Amino acid sequence: MEISKRSNDQQSNKHHRSDRFFAVDGKWYYRTREKIHLGPYEALEEAEDGLIAYLRYLHVAERRE
């Protein structure tokens, strides 16, 4: 799946994907563009999979609008 920017997002050459993931008390979370924290996940890889599922959901929702 290719992840693209929303048309109303500012264009930037800086992409800090690692900033989306963080751990608290051994549990992993990811942060959305809207600054929502989603988790917990047992492992970083699970949080990455959760983010991919979230982005796919948004992609489908945008297509229905």
N, C-alpha and C positions, 0 to 999 in steps of 0.2 A: 504494500500500500504506500503510495506516495503522499506525504503530508505537505499540504500547501498552506500558505498564509491566507487569512481572510482578506477580502478586498478592502476592508476598512482599517486593516492593521498598517502601522507605519513600516516602511521598508527599512531593513537594517542588515548590515553584513555580519553583525554579531549574533551568534546563536549559542545560547548557553543552556543546552539541554540538561546538563548535569545539575543545573540549579533547580530543576523541577523535582529532583529526588532528594529525600532526606530521611534520616533515621532518628527515632525517639524511643528510648528504652528498648532497643533491639528490634523495633518494628519499623517497617519502611512505609513511606507515604510519597505521594507526588502532588505537586502544586499545579493547578490549572492557570490559564492566562487570567482568569477572573479572581485569582488568589484564593481559590477553594482548595483545601487540603483533603485528599482522598486516601483512604487506607483504613486500617493498617494491613500490611502484607508481611509475611514471614521472611521473605527474601527480596533483595533488590530486583531480581529477575521477575518475580511475581508482580512487583509494582510496575515494572516496565510493561509487562503484559496487560496490566490493568489500564495503563495509560493508552496503549494501543486500542484496547476495547472501547475506552471512552472516546477517543478520536474517531473511531469508526462510527460510533453511535451519533456523534455530532455531524459527521459527514452525511449520514442517512437522514437525519433530522433536517439539515439544511436543504437537501434535495426535495423534501416534501413541502417546503414553504412556498 
